[in-house]
Amino acid sequence: MTSILKADTIQDTDGNNIINESGNTITIGASGDTTNIIGTLQNNGAAVGGANTPLVYAYKNNTQSVANNTATEIIYNQELYDTGSAFDTSTGRFTPQEAGYYQVMAWFRLATGTDLQNVECMIKKNGSTQLGFSSVHNDSYNTSYISSIVNLNGSSDYVSAFAFQYSGGSLDIHSNGNGFNAFKLIG
């Protein structure tokens, strides 16, 4: 036997609306209520929500040489967090195993007090496709920062940051003031 319960409003014992239907809108709870959902909330069969993971924040705690006029892949050798084991501290590469769009940011500073004419931070996909670069001119900290959104396939695509400088000789990336951050965008 099948039963059908029909109601526009369901209230608790104090008379507060728990579920209310008006027109084509269903309201669950009221302002200030906590609503716990057990299971998966869906919108037309697709899960709603998500998490900005994998999420990584890596940094350097050592120096690294950058030759003049040569793009050098930055090896961020320490992790503050890496929720999906997607960052390799031996190569400085972020390889998420979940397809999607990712926000990627990188920055570094050179260990010199001399103002340089050009210091660039680049993000590259798979070591070759340049997603963008940021250039700093006449900055006594010689710091460069880049941010980009990239679509990664979740199996073999990776991103990494590159340093580029035009001082006339090799310079070291400072042992602090550097970082790499990436996370999956929801949606």
C-alpha positions as CSV (number, residue, x, y, z in Angstrom):
1,M,0.0,0.0,0.0
2,T,1.3,3.5,-0.9
3,S,0.6,6.5,1.2
4,I,0.7,10.2,0.2
5,L,1.1,13.0,2.6
6,K,0.1,16.4,1.3
7,A,1.0,19.7,3.0
8,D,2.2,23.2,2.1
9,T,3.8,23.7,5.5
10,I,5.4,21.4,8.1
11,Q,6.0,22.9,11.6
12,D,7.8,21.8,14.7
13,T,5.9,21.6,18.1
14,D,6.6,25.3,18.8
15,G,4.9,26.4,15.5
16,N,8.1,27.2,13.6
17,N,8.1,26.3,9.9
18,I,10.5,23.4,9.2
19,I,9.4,23.0,5.5
20,N,7.3,25.5,3.6
21,E,6.2,25.4,-0.1
22,S,5.0,28.5,-1.8
23,G,4.6,28.6,-5.6
24,N,7.6,26.6,-6.9
25,T,9.9,27.4,-4.0
26,I,10.5,25.0,-1.1
27,T,12.1,26.6,2.0
28,I,13.7,24.3,4.5
29,G,14.4,25.8,7.9
30,A,14.5,29.4,8.9
31,S,17.1,32.1,9.3
32,G,19.5,31.0,12.0
33,D,18.7,27.3,11.7
34,T,21.3,24.7,11.1
35,T,20.3,22.2,8.4
36,N,22.1,18.9,8.2
37,I,21.8,16.9,5.0
38,I,22.6,13.2,5.2
39,G,23.6,11.8,1.8
40,T,24.2,13.8,-1.4
41,L,22.4,17.1,-2.2
42,Q,21.7,17.2,-6.0
43,N,20.6,19.7,-8.6
44,N,19.0,17.8,-11.5
45,G,20.9,14.7,-10.7
46,A,24.4,16.3,-10.2
47,A,26.0,16.7,-6.8
48,V,25.9,20.3,-5.4
49,G,28.8,21.9,-3.8
50,G,32.3,20.4,-3.6
51,A,35.6,21.3,-2.2
52,N,38.6,23.4,-3.5
53,T,40.8,20.3,-3.3
54,P,43.4,19.3,-4.1
55,L,45.0,22.2,-2.4
56,V,48.7,22.9,-2.1
57,Y,50.9,25.5,-0.5
58,A,54.7,25.0,-1.1
59,Y,57.7,27.2,-0.4
60,K,61.5,27.2,-0.5
61,N,63.8,27.2,2.4
62,N,67.0,27.1,0.4
63,T,68.6,29.1,-2.4
64,Q,68.5,28.1,-6.0
65,S,70.7,29.6,-8.8
66,V,69.0,31.3,-11.8
67,A,71.3,31.8,-14.8
68,N,71.1,35.1,-16.7
69,N,68.5,35.2,-19.5
70,T,67.4,31.6,-18.9
71,A,64.1,30.3,-17.6
72,T,64.8,28.2,-14.6
73,E,62.1,25.9,-13.1
74,I,61.7,26.8,-9.4
75,I,62.0,23.9,-6.9
76,Y,59.7,24.7,-4.0
77,N,61.2,22.1,-1.6
78,Q,58.8,22.3,1.4
79,E,55.1,22.0,1.9
80,L,52.9,23.7,4.3
81,Y,50.0,21.6,3.1
82,D,49.2,19.3,0.2
83,T,45.7,17.8,0.6
84,G,45.9,15.4,-2.4
85,S,49.7,14.6,-2.5
86,A,49.7,16.5,-5.8
87,F,52.9,18.5,-5.3
88,D,56.4,17.0,-5.8
89,T,59.0,18.9,-3.7
90,S,61.8,17.3,-5.7
91,T,60.6,18.9,-9.0
92,G,58.4,21.8,-7.9
93,R,55.5,20.4,-10.0
94,F,51.8,20.3,-9.2
95,T,50.1,17.3,-10.8
96,P,46.6,16.9,-9.5
97,Q,44.8,13.6,-10.2
98,E,41.4,15.3,-10.6
99,A,40.5,17.0,-13.8
100,G,39.2,20.6,-13.6
101,Y,40.1,24.3,-13.6
102,Y,42.8,25.3,-11.0
103,Q,43.9,28.7,-9.6
104,V,47.7,28.7,-9.6
105,M,49.9,31.3,-8.0
106,A,53.7,31.5,-7.7
107,W,56.2,34.1,-6.4
108,F,59.9,34.4,-5.7
109,R,62.5,36.9,-4.8
110,L,66.2,37.1,-5.7
111,A,68.9,37.3,-3.1
112,T,70.4,40.6,-4.2
113,G,70.1,44.2,-3.1
114,T,70.7,45.5,-6.6
115,D,67.7,46.9,-8.5
116,L,67.3,44.8,-11.6
117,Q,65.8,45.9,-14.8
118,N,63.7,42.8,-15.3
119,V,62.7,39.9,-13.1
120,E,60.0,37.5,-14.3
121,C,57.9,34.8,-12.7
122,M,56.2,32.5,-15.2
123,I,53.7,29.6,-14.9
124,K,54.0,26.9,-17.5
125,K,51.8,23.9,-18.2
126,N,53.7,20.7,-18.9
127,G,57.0,22.6,-19.0
128,S,56.3,24.4,-22.3
129,T,53.0,26.2,-22.5
130,Q,53.4,29.5,-20.9
131,L,50.3,30.6,-19.1
132,G,51.5,34.0,-18.2
133,F,54.3,35.9,-16.6
134,S,54.8,38.8,-14.3
135,S,57.6,41.2,-14.6
136,V,59.2,43.5,-12.0
137,H,61.3,46.5,-12.9
138,N,63.6,48.5,-10.6
139,D,62.4,46.8,-7.4
140,S,65.0,46.6,-4.6
141,Y,63.4,43.3,-3.4
142,N,63.4,41.9,-6.9
143,T,60.2,40.0,-6.2
144,S,57.9,38.7,-9.0
145,Y,54.4,37.2,-8.6
146,I,52.1,35.5,-11.1
147,S,48.5,34.1,-10.9
148,S,46.7,32.2,-13.5
149,I,43.7,29.8,-14.1
150,V,44.5,26.6,-15.9
151,N,42.5,23.5,-17.1
152,L,44.3,20.3,-16.1
153,N,43.3,16.8,-17.3
154,G,43.7,15.1,-13.9
155,S,46.1,12.4,-15.2
156,S,49.3,13.8,-16.8
157,D,49.1,17.6,-16.9
158,Y,51.2,19.5,-14.5
159,V,52.1,23.1,-13.8
160,S,55.3,24.6,-12.4
161,A,56.8,28.1,-11.9
162,F,59.9,29.5,-13.6
163,A,62.2,32.3,-12.7
164,F,63.8,34.5,-15.3
165,Q,66.3,37.4,-14.8
166,Y,68.5,39.7,-16.8
167,S,71.3,40.8,-14.5
168,G,74.3,39.7,-16.7
169,G,75.2,36.8,-14.4
170,S,73.7,34.1,-12.2
171,L,71.7,35.1,-9.2
172,D,70.2,33.0,-6.4
173,I,66.6,32.8,-5.4
174,H,66.4,33.9,-1.8
175,S,65.8,31.1,0.8
176,N,62.6,32.8,2.0
177,G,59.8,35.0,0.6
178,N,58.9,32.4,-2.1
179,G,55.8,30.3,-2.6
180,F,53.6,28.2,-4.8
181,N,49.8,27.8,-4.2
182,A,47.2,25.9,-6.2
183,F,43.7,24.7,-5.7
184,K,40.8,23.3,-7.7
185,L,38.0,25.7,-8.5
186,I,34.4,24.6,-7.8
187,G,32.0,24.7,-10.7
